[in-house]
Amino acid sequence: MAQVSGYVAIAFVRASEIIPLHNLRVIRGKSLLHEDDDPSSQGYALYVANNYDINTPGVGVKELQLTGLRGESAMLCVRVWIIPAASVLQLDDI
């Protein structure tokens, strides 16, 4: 996957600690994800949320491998909820 014209949503993933998206180069954001289906709300091109199991500490996504994202627009319209399973979140890597 080299590019996405709309948005990327990663939510409610509990089976994997690492999500490798090395080949993702561009998220164009031509259509955005809106919370609560409200088109007047802030939209997101990259949305990462609720990727942990509240009943099992330490279970959930700990790393998004977005090593291929490039360009100034890579950080526009991004929302990341800090997840309990994550020990380190480094936005500099994307």
C-alpha positions, -999 to 999 in steps of 0.1 A, spaced: 0 0 0 17 32 -11 -10 57 -5 -45 62 8 -67 89 -7 -90 92 23 -82 84 59 -67 56 80 -85 45 112 -69 20 136 -93 13 164 -102 -15 188 -72 -37 178 -63 -60 207 -47 -90 190 -15 -74 180 12 -54 198 28 -41 166 10 -29 135 35 -27 106 25 -2 79 60 3 64 47 6 29 22 34 36 38 65 21 10 91 19 -23 97 35 -40 122 13 -70 130 35 -94 139 7 -121 125 29 -117 126 67 -130 106 96 -154 126 117 -162 116 153 -199 109 159 -205 112 122 -207 150 126 -193 165 94 -189 199 112 -165 184 137 -127 182 133 -118 155 108 -88 132 109 -66 117 82 -50 93 107 -71 82 137 -57 58 163 -79 50 193 -89 24 219 -63 -2 210 -61 -19 244 -80 -42 266 -91 -24 298 -95 -57 316 -60 -70 308 -32 -46 315 -4 -47 290 -26 -61 262 -30 -40 231 -11 -21 204 22 -8 216 38 2 183 26 16 149 53 12 124 47 41 100 83 44 88 73 51 52 52 83 58 68 112 41 62 149 35 50 179 54 14 168 54 22 136 73 12 152 106 -19 171 95 -52 160 109 -38 133 132 -54 121 164 -37 96 187 -52 86 220 -25 76 244 -31 40 252 -24 23 285 -4 -6 268 20 19 252 52 26 270 65 51 245 48 72 219 72 90 195 55 111 170 89 122 156 91 87 141 62 95 117 
